[in-house]
Amino acid sequence: MSEKGEHIVALTGAAKAYGAVRALAGVDIAVAPGECLGLVGHNGAGKSTLMNILAGTISSDSGAMEIHGAAVAGRYSVAAANQNGIRCVFQELSLCPNLTVAENAQIVHPSLKGIGWRKRAEALIVGKLDEIFPGHGVGGDDAVGDLSIGKRQMVEIARAFTVTDRPLHLVILDEPTSSLDAVTAGQLLRHIREAVAGGLSCILISHVLGEILDYADRIVVMKDGKVVAEKPATGFNRSSLVAAMGNVVQEARIEARLKAEKKRGETPVVVSAIPQKQPDGRALVAHKGEIIGLAGLASHGQTATLLEIYRAASKRQVRTQVDGPVALVAGDRQSDGIFHIWSIARNVGIRSLRSMVRYGLIDPSAERRMADEWRDRIKIKTPDMDDNILSLSGGNQQKALFARALGSDAAIVLMDDPMRGVDVGTKLEVYDLIRAEAERGRTFLWYTTEMDELNNCDHTYVFRSGRIVADLSRDELTEEKVLQSSFEETA
């Protein structure tokens, strides 16, 4: 921790509990001027709770806060954070979907008022988007609700870096690249380093450990609501960082599993001839027991293809044939995945309710057995599966969506960039579950923005401008080939 007076913000002894769940247990953390602090830990470690306290969206139960060396007196709020130049990009995006991009920018800049405020707000946010994400394709008058999740994340990030009448000192980024493809993620990370070099401070939370190791100056590791390790980024490597988080990564087992090349089957269970803008586009074909990757730049047709397959499973379509029941693991869990007013157990079991009906009613004991089984299998961190789904961290909410799909009768599982906000240890456990289910004959179609995840796939289709431009086997798969196919025509 920085010495007193040498930090932008500092928390001492921060504690927070939600009923029986202890989110923070006396955390000390500080951020120095011109520093990028990396923050890592498994799901439920307390990272997002800590950032919400710094951002003023929640209050700690105990502890003290200093900003620029001065103790914070009275109630600390989002308004107080903004007045002190502290902004946060939340893991669950906070934009208003019914407003335009420019109107969302005005929300955090009340000085944008009077005649012509809309044009000034549009120039402010689009200018920052141009600076961080060249070629972003977002207009100031676009309705946020009409944007893809990746573009919404770009808007939220750009808004956090905008400046009007107050200086900006600290930007907190909670899983900022989780919905970005490799190109836009690289643009953001480079901008962070440039901003830090110019004196801005950042807190970067990410489960992509390469981002933390390559772009942070100092790394803090959290586990079970406590700080368990803290040192300069140069003092960690991937293995020691994972070990500090409390995960044991069996690299040899992973490599052996990934080397097991699978031959393509004879009879396809999914054939999707997605709308082609040019006649040489390929059809997507998946066979029983295959794990099929969908890659390429974000918003180039991957999600649209998964949704077309999902719809085709319930009604006959000419262009898409699906043989078997389908389940979908949504990446945008807040909009498309969880039922906000339901319990964790009901969220897990909703896809399988028909199998739980007894004498015309849902059998609560069957629902309970399924919930408890998947809490243990996928390690959902909660004391009670009857708690509301929103009591879980973002990563644990995503585990519940996996449990819903994998616990169902679906022969085909569609995954729309599903690892957003999931820690490295859980990812490896889910990868093992997916591979085991594939070996039993279940088929997976997996859109991911993480190159490492494509190594789990038997074949990878690369999308460009709404069509498939490459089909790469695991042996052929490289990041260079994916990026080349994403930008250039391929034969």
C-alpha positions as CSV (number, residue, x, y, z in Angstrom):
1,M,0.0,0.0,0.0
2,S,1.2,3.5,-0.8
3,E,2.3,5.8,2.1
4,K,-0.3,8.2,3.5
5,G,-0.9,11.2,1.3
6,E,0.6,9.4,-1.8
7,H,-2.5,7.8,-3.1
8,I,-5.6,8.8,-5.0
9,V,-7.9,6.6,-2.9
10,A,-7.3,4.3,0.1
11,L,-9.5,1.9,2.0
12,T,-8.6,0.6,5.4
13,G,-10.4,-2.3,7.2
14,A,-13.3,-2.3,4.7
15,A,-15.9,-5.0,5.6
16,K,-19.2,-5.8,4.1
17,A,-21.7,-8.6,4.6
18,Y,-25.0,-9.6,3.0
19,G,-26.8,-11.6,5.6
20,A,-24.8,-14.8,6.1
21,V,-22.5,-14.0,3.1
22,R,-19.3,-12.1,4.1
23,A,-18.3,-10.3,1.0
24,L,-15.4,-8.3,2.5
25,A,-13.5,-9.1,5.7
26,G,-11.3,-6.1,6.5
27,V,-9.6,-5.1,3.3
28,D,-6.8,-2.6,3.0
29,I,-6.1,-1.3,-0.5
30,A,-4.7,1.9,-2.0
31,V,-4.1,3.3,-5.5
32,A,-1.2,5.7,-6.3
33,P,-1.3,8.5,-8.9
34,G,-0.3,7.2,-12.4
35,E,-0.7,3.6,-11.4
36,C,-2.6,0.7,-13.0
37,L,-3.5,-1.6,-10.2
38,G,-4.5,-5.2,-11.2
39,L,-7.1,-6.9,-9.0
40,V,-7.7,-10.6,-9.4
41,G,-9.5,-13.4,-7.5
42,H,-12.0,-16.2,-8.0
43,N,-15.7,-15.5,-8.3
44,G,-17.1,-14.3,-5.0
45,A,-13.7,-13.1,-3.7
46,G,-15.1,-9.6,-3.1
47,K,-13.6,-7.7,-6.0
48,S,-16.8,-6.2,-7.3
49,T,-18.0,-5.4,-3.8
50,L,-14.8,-3.5,-3.1
51,M,-15.1,-1.6,-6.4
52,N,-18.8,-0.7,-5.6
53,I,-17.6,0.8,-2.3
54,L,-15.0,2.9,-4.1
55,A,-17.5,4.0,-6.7
56,G,-20.1,5.0,-4.1
57,T,-22.8,2.6,-5.1
58,I,-22.8,0.7,-1.8
59,S,-21.5,1.5,1.7
60,S,-19.1,-0.6,3.7
61,D,-20.3,-1.9,7.1
62,S,-17.1,-0.7,8.7
63,G,-13.7,0.7,7.7
64,A,-12.3,4.1,6.6
65,M,-11.7,5.8,3.3
66,E,-9.3,8.5,2.2
67,I,-9.3,10.4,-1.1
68,H,-6.2,12.4,-1.9
69,G,-5.0,11.8,1.7
70,A,-8.1,13.4,3.3
71,A,-10.5,11.3,5.3
72,V,-14.0,10.9,3.8
73,A,-16.5,12.3,6.2
74,G,-20.2,11.8,6.1
75,R,-22.1,9.8,3.4
76,Y,-20.1,8.7,0.4
77,S,-22.1,8.4,-2.8
78,V,-21.7,8.1,-6.6
79,A,-22.0,11.9,-6.8
80,A,-19.2,12.3,-4.2
81,A,-17.1,9.8,-6.2
82,N,-17.7,11.8,-9.4
83,Q,-16.8,15.1,-7.7
84,N,-13.5,13.5,-6.6
85,G,-12.7,12.3,-10.2
86,I,-13.5,8.6,-9.6
87,R,-15.5,6.7,-12.2
88,C,-16.4,3.0,-12.5
89,V,-17.1,0.7,-15.5
90,F,-19.3,-2.0,-13.9
91,Q,-19.2,-5.6,-14.9
92,E,-23.0,-5.4,-15.2
93,L,-23.4,-2.4,-17.5
94,S,-25.1,0.7,-16.1
95,L,-26.2,2.4,-19.3
96,C,-29.9,3.3,-19.7
97,P,-31.1,1.3,-22.7
98,N,-34.0,3.6,-23.5
99,L,-31.7,6.6,-24.0
100,T,-29.3,7.4,-26.8
101,V,-25.5,7.2,-26.5
102,A,-25.3,11.0,-26.2
103,E,-28.0,11.1,-23.5
104,N,-26.2,8.5,-21.5
105,A,-23.1,10.6,-21.7
106,Q,-25.0,13.6,-20.4
107,I,-26.1,11.6,-17.3
108,V,-22.6,11.7,-15.8
109,H,-21.9,15.3,-17.1
110,P,-24.7,17.5,-15.7
111,S,-22.7,20.5,-16.9
112,L,-23.8,19.6,-20.4
113,K,-27.0,21.6,-20.4
114,G,-28.7,24.5,-22.2
115,I,-29.1,25.1,-25.9
116,G,-27.0,22.7,-27.9
117,W,-26.2,20.3,-25.1
118,R,-27.1,17.3,-27.2
119,K,-24.6,18.1,-29.9
120,R,-21.9,18.8,-27.3
121,A,-22.6,15.4,-25.5
122,E,-22.5,13.6,-28.9
123,A,-19.2,15.2,-29.8
124,L,-17.8,14.3,-26.3
125,I,-18.7,10.6,-26.3
126,V,-18.1,9.9,-30.0
127,G,-14.8,11.7,-29.8
128,K,-13.7,9.5,-26.9
129,L,-15.0,6.4,-28.8
130,D,-12.8,7.5,-31.8
131,E,-9.8,7.9,-29.5
132,I,-10.1,4.5,-27.7
133,F,-11.9,2.3,-30.4
134,P,-11.1,3.5,-33.9
135,G,-13.7,2.2,-36.3
136,H,-16.2,1.5,-33.6
137,G,-19.3,2.2,-35.7
138,V,-21.4,3.8,-32.9
139,G,-23.3,7.0,-33.4
140,G,-24.3,9.5,-30.8
141,D,-28.0,9.2,-31.6
142,D,-28.0,5.4,-31.5
143,A,-30.4,4.0,-28.9
144,V,-28.3,2.0,-26.4
145,G,-30.8,-0.8,-26.3
146,D,-30.3,-1.4,-30.0
147,L,-26.5,-1.9,-29.6
148,S,-24.8,-5.2,-29.2
149,I,-23.4,-6.0,-25.8
150,G,-19.9,-5.4,-27.1
151,K,-20.8,-1.9,-28.4
152,R,-22.6,-1.1,-25.2
153,Q,-19.5,-2.0,-23.3
154,M,-17.4,0.3,-25.6
155,V,-19.8,3.1,-24.9
156,E,-19.7,2.6,-21.1
157,I,-15.9,2.5,-21.2
158,A,-15.6,5.6,-23.3
159,R,-18.1,7.5,-21.1
160,A,-15.9,6.7,-18.0
161,F,-12.9,8.3,-19.7
162,T,-14.7,11.5,-20.8
163,V,-13.9,14.8,-19.0
164,T,-15.9,18.1,-18.9
165,D,-15.8,20.5,-15.9
166,R,-14.1,18.2,-13.3
167,P,-10.7,16.5,-13.6
168,L,-10.5,12.7,-13.8
169,H,-8.2,10.9,-11.4
170,L,-9.2,7.2,-11.2
171,V,-11.1,4.9,-13.6
172,I,-12.2,1.5,-12.2
173,L,-12.6,-1.2,-14.9
174,D,-14.5,-4.3,-13.8
175,E,-14.0,-7.0,-16.5
176,P,-13.9,-4.3,-19.2
177,T,-12.9,-6.7,-22.0
178,S,-15.4,-9.4,-21.2
179,S,-17.6,-8.6,-24.2
180,L,-14.9,-7.3,-26.5
181,D,-13.2,-9.2,-29.3
182,A,-9.4,-9.4,-29.4
183,V,-9.0,-6.3,-31.6
184,T,-11.1,-3.9,-29.4
185,A,-9.7,-5.4,-26.2
186,G,-6.2,-4.6,-27.5
187,Q,-7.3,-1.0,-28.3
188,L,-8.6,-0.5,-24.8
189,L,-5.6,-2.0,-23.0
190,R,-3.2,0.2,-25.0
191,H,-5.4,3.2,-24.2
192,I,-5.2,2.3,-20.5
193,R,-1.4,2.3,-20.6
194,E,-1.3,5.7,-22.4
195,A,-3.7,7.2,-19.9
196,V,-1.7,5.9,-17.0
197,A,1.5,7.2,-18.6
198,G,-0.3,10.6,-18.6
199,G,-0.9,10.5,-14.9
200,L,-4.4,8.9,-14.7
201,S,-4.8,6.0,-12.2
202,C,-6.7,2.8,-13.1
203,I,-7.9,-0.3,-11.3
204,L,-8.2,-3.2,-13.7
205,I,-10.2,-6.3,-12.8
206,S,-9.9,-9.2,-15.2
207,H,-10.1,-13.0,-15.2
208,V,-7.8,-12.9,-18.3
209,L,-4.6,-13.2,-16.5
210,G,-2.5,-12.2,-19.4
211,E,-4.1,-8.7,-19.4
212,I,-3.2,-8.3,-15.7
213,L,0.3,-9.5,-16.1
214,D,1.0,-7.4,-19.2
215,Y,-0.7,-4.1,-18.3
216,A,-0.8,-3.7,-14.5
217,D,2.0,-2.1,-12.5
218,R,1.0,-3.8,-9.2
219,I,-1.3,-6.8,-8.6
220,V,-3.5,-7.4,-5.6
221,V,-5.0,-10.9,-5.2
222,M,-8.2,-11.4,-3.2
223,K,-9.7,-14.6,-1.8
224,D,-12.8,-15.0,0.4
225,G,-13.1,-11.3,1.0
226,K,-9.5,-10.7,2.0
227,V,-6.3,-9.6,0.3
228,V,-4.0,-12.6,0.2
229,A,-1.1,-11.3,-1.9
230,E,0.2,-8.0,-3.2
231,K,3.3,-7.1,-5.1
232,P,4.6,-5.5,-8.3
233,A,3.3,-7.3,-11.5
234,T,6.9,-8.3,-12.3
235,G,6.8,-10.4,-9.2
236,F,4.2,-12.7,-10.6
237,N,3.9,-15.1,-13.5
238,R,0.8,-17.0,-14.6
239,S,1.4,-20.0,-12.4
240,S,2.2,-18.1,-9.2
241,L,-0.8,-15.8,-9.8
242,V,-3.1,-18.7,-10.2
243,A,-1.6,-20.4,-7.1
244,A,-2.1,-17.2,-5.1
245,M,-5.8,-17.2,-6.1
246,G,-6.1,-20.7,-4.6
247,N,-6.5,-22.6,-7.9
248,V,-4.4,-25.5,-8.9
249,V,-3.9,-25.7,-12.6
250,Q,-2.8,-29.1,-13.9
251,E,-1.1,-27.9,-17.1
252,A,0.0,-31.4,-18.2
253,R,-3.6,-32.8,-17.9
254,I,-5.0,-29.8,-19.9
255,E,-2.4,-30.2,-22.7
256,A,-3.0,-33.9,-23.0
257,R,-6.8,-33.4,-23.2
258,L,-6.4,-30.7,-25.9
259,K,-4.2,-32.9,-28.1
260,A,-7.0,-35.5,-28.4
261,E,-8.1,-34.7,-31.9
262,K,-11.6,-35.9,-32.7
263,K,-12.7,-37.2,-36.1
264,R,-15.9,-35.6,-37.5
265,G,-19.0,-37.7,-37.4
266,E,-21.1,-39.0,-40.2
267,T,-24.5,-37.5,-39.5
268,P,-24.8,-33.8,-38.6
269,V,-27.2,-32.7,-35.8
270,V,-27.0,-29.0,-36.9
271,V,-26.8,-27.6,-40.4
272,S,-27.2,-23.9,-40.6
273,A,-26.9,-22.0,-43.9
274,I,-26.9,-18.5,-42.4
275,P,-27.9,-15.6,-44.7
276,Q,-24.9,-15.1,-47.0
277,K,-24.0,-11.7,-48.4
278,Q,-21.8,-13.4,-50.9
279,P,-22.3,-16.8,-52.6
280,D,-19.1,-18.5,-51.4
281,G,-20.0,-18.4,-47.7
282,R,-19.9,-21.8,-45.9
283,A,-22.7,-23.5,-44.0
284,L,-22.2,-24.3,-40.3
285,V,-22.3,-28.1,-39.7
286,A,-22.0,-29.7,-36.3
287,H,-22.0,-33.5,-35.6
288,K,-23.0,-35.4,-32.5
289,G,-20.4,-35.1,-29.7
290,E,-18.5,-32.2,-31.3
291,I,-17.5,-28.9,-29.7
292,I,-17.7,-26.3,-32.5
293,G,-16.1,-22.8,-32.0
294,L,-17.5,-19.6,-33.5
295,A,-14.8,-16.9,-33.8
296,G,-14.1,-13.6,-35.5
297,L,-14.7,-10.0,-34.6
298,A,-17.7,-9.2,-32.4
299,S,-21.1,-8.7,-34.0
300,H,-20.2,-10.4,-37.3
301,G,-23.0,-13.0,-37.1
302,Q,-22.0,-15.4,-34.4
303,T,-24.8,-14.6,-31.9
304,A,-27.3,-14.3,-34.8
305,T,-26.4,-17.8,-35.9
306,L,-26.8,-19.2,-32.4
307,L,-30.2,-17.6,-32.0
308,E,-31.3,-18.9,-35.5
309,I,-30.4,-22.4,-34.4
310,Y,-32.2,-21.9,-31.1
311,R,-35.4,-20.8,-32.9
312,A,-35.1,-23.6,-35.5
313,A,-35.1,-26.2,-32.7
314,S,-38.7,-25.3,-31.9
315,K,-40.0,-24.9,-35.5
316,R,-39.1,-26.3,-38.8
317,Q,-37.0,-24.0,-41.0
318,V,-35.7,-24.5,-44.5
319,R,-32.2,-22.9,-44.0
320,T,-31.5,-24.5,-40.6
321,Q,-32.0,-28.1,-39.5
322,V,-31.6,-29.1,-35.9
323,D,-31.8,-32.7,-34.6
324,G,-32.5,-32.7,-30.9
325,P,-33.5,-30.4,-28.0
326,V,-31.5,-27.2,-27.5
327,A,-30.4,-25.1,-24.5
328,L,-28.8,-21.7,-24.6
329,V,-26.2,-20.3,-22.2
330,A,-26.5,-16.5,-22.7
331,G,-23.5,-14.2,-22.4
332,D,-25.6,-11.1,-21.7
333,R,-27.0,-12.7,-18.5
334,Q,-28.8,-9.7,-17.2
335,S,-30.9,-9.2,-20.4
336,D,-31.1,-12.8,-21.8
337,G,-30.1,-15.2,-19.0
338,I,-31.3,-14.8,-15.4
339,F,-34.8,-14.3,-14.0
340,H,-34.2,-11.5,-11.6
341,I,-37.0,-12.1,-9.1
342,W,-36.5,-15.9,-8.8
343,S,-34.3,-17.9,-6.5
344,I,-31.0,-19.5,-7.6
345,A,-32.7,-23.0,-7.5
346,R,-35.6,-21.9,-9.8
347,N,-33.1,-20.2,-12.2
348,V,-31.2,-23.5,-12.4
349,G,-34.2,-25.7,-12.8
350,I,-36.4,-23.7,-15.2
351,R,-35.2,-25.5,-18.3
352,S,-36.0,-28.9,-16.7
353,L,-39.3,-28.2,-15.0
354,R,-41.3,-30.5,-17.2
355,S,-39.3,-33.5,-15.9
356,M,-40.1,-32.4,-12.3
357,V,-43.9,-32.4,-12.7
358,R,-45.7,-34.8,-10.4
359,Y,-49.5,-35.1,-10.4
360,G,-49.7,-31.9,-12.4
361,L,-47.5,-29.9,-10.0
362,I,-43.8,-29.1,-9.7
363,D,-42.2,-31.5,-7.2
364,P,-40.2,-29.2,-4.9
365,S,-37.9,-32.1,-3.8
366,A,-36.9,-32.8,-7.4
367,E,-36.1,-29.1,-7.9
368,R,-34.1,-29.1,-4.7
369,R,-32.1,-32.2,-5.7
370,M,-31.2,-30.7,-9.0
371,A,-30.2,-27.4,-7.4
372,D,-28.1,-29.0,-4.8
373,E,-26.4,-31.4,-7.3
374,W,-25.3,-28.5,-9.5
375,R,-24.3,-26.3,-6.7
376,D,-21.8,-29.0,-5.8
377,R,-20.8,-30.0,-9.3
378,I,-20.2,-26.5,-10.6
379,K,-19.4,-24.9,-7.2
380,I,-21.9,-22.1,-7.0
381,K,-20.9,-20.1,-4.1
382,T,-24.0,-19.6,-1.9
383,P,-25.1,-20.7,1.5
384,D,-28.7,-21.3,0.3
385,M,-30.0,-22.1,-3.2
386,D,-33.3,-20.5,-2.2
387,D,-31.6,-17.1,-2.1
388,N,-32.4,-14.7,-4.9
389,I,-30.2,-15.1,-8.0
390,L,-29.0,-11.4,-7.6
391,S,-27.3,-12.4,-4.3
392,L,-24.6,-14.1,-6.4
393,S,-21.6,-12.5,-7.9
394,G,-21.6,-12.1,-11.7
395,G,-19.4,-15.2,-12.2
396,N,-21.6,-17.3,-9.9
397,Q,-24.7,-16.1,-11.8
398,Q,-23.0,-17.4,-15.0
399,K,-22.4,-20.7,-13.3
400,A,-26.1,-21.0,-12.6
401,L,-26.8,-20.5,-16.3
402,F,-24.3,-23.3,-17.1
403,A,-26.0,-25.5,-14.6
404,R,-29.4,-24.8,-16.2
405,A,-28.2,-26.0,-19.6
406,L,-26.0,-28.9,-18.6
407,G,-28.6,-30.2,-16.1
408,S,-31.3,-30.3,-18.9
409,D,-32.1,-32.8,-21.5
410,A,-30.6,-30.7,-24.3
411,A,-28.6,-32.7,-26.8
412,I,-27.2,-29.4,-28.3
413,V,-25.9,-26.6,-26.1
414,L,-25.4,-23.2,-27.6
415,M,-23.0,-20.9,-25.7
416,D,-22.9,-17.2,-26.5
417,D,-19.6,-16.0,-25.1
418,P,-20.6,-17.5,-21.8
419,M,-17.4,-17.1,-19.8
420,R,-17.8,-13.4,-19.1
421,G,-16.7,-12.7,-15.5
422,V,-15.8,-16.3,-14.7
423,D,-12.6,-16.9,-12.9
424,V,-9.8,-19.1,-14.3
425,G,-10.3,-22.0,-11.9
426,T,-14.0,-22.2,-12.7
427,K,-13.3,-21.9,-16.4
428,L,-11.0,-25.0,-16.3
429,E,-13.7,-26.9,-14.4
430,V,-16.4,-25.9,-16.9
431,Y,-14.1,-26.8,-19.8
432,D,-13.7,-30.3,-18.3
433,L,-17.5,-30.6,-17.9
434,I,-18.0,-29.6,-21.5
435,R,-15.4,-32.1,-22.8
436,A,-16.9,-34.9,-20.6
437,E,-20.5,-34.1,-21.9
438,A,-19.2,-34.0,-25.5
439,E,-17.6,-37.4,-25.0
440,R,-21.1,-38.7,-23.9
441,G,-22.5,-37.4,-27.2
442,R,-23.7,-33.9,-26.4
443,T,-22.9,-31.2,-29.0
444,F,-21.7,-27.7,-28.2
445,L,-21.6,-24.6,-30.3
446,W,-19.4,-22.1,-28.6
447,Y,-19.0,-18.4,-29.5
448,T,-16.1,-16.9,-27.7
449,T,-14.0,-13.8,-27.8
450,E,-11.1,-15.5,-26.0
451,M,-8.6,-17.2,-28.3
452,D,-7.5,-19.6,-25.6
453,E,-11.0,-21.0,-25.3
454,L,-11.0,-22.0,-29.0
455,N,-8.3,-24.5,-28.2
456,N,-11.1,-26.6,-26.5
457,C,-13.0,-26.8,-29.8
458,D,-12.8,-29.6,-32.4
459,H,-13.4,-27.2,-35.2
460,T,-13.7,-23.4,-35.4
461,Y,-15.8,-21.4,-37.8
462,V,-14.5,-17.8,-38.4
463,F,-17.2,-15.2,-39.2
464,R,-16.8,-12.1,-41.2
465,S,-19.6,-9.7,-42.2
466,G,-22.4,-12.1,-41.4
467,R,-21.0,-15.2,-43.1
468,I,-18.5,-18.0,-42.4
469,V,-15.2,-17.4,-44.1
470,A,-13.0,-20.2,-42.6
471,D,-13.4,-23.6,-41.0
472,L,-10.3,-24.5,-39.0
473,S,-9.5,-27.8,-37.3
474,R,-7.8,-27.7,-33.9
475,D,-4.5,-28.5,-35.6
476,E,-4.9,-25.6,-38.0
477,L,-6.1,-23.1,-35.4
478,T,-3.8,-20.2,-34.7
479,E,-4.6,-16.6,-33.6
480,E,-3.0,-15.3,-36.8
481,K,-5.3,-17.4,-39.0
482,V,-8.4,-16.3,-37.0
483,L,-7.4,-12.6,-37.3
484,Q,-6.4,-12.9,-40.9
485,S,-9.8,-14.6,-41.8
486,S,-11.6,-11.9,-39.7
487,F,-10.2,-9.1,-41.9
488,E,-9.5,-10.6,-45.3
489,E,-11.3,-12.7,-47.8
490,T,-10.3,-16.4,-47.7
491,A,-10.6,-19.1,-50.3
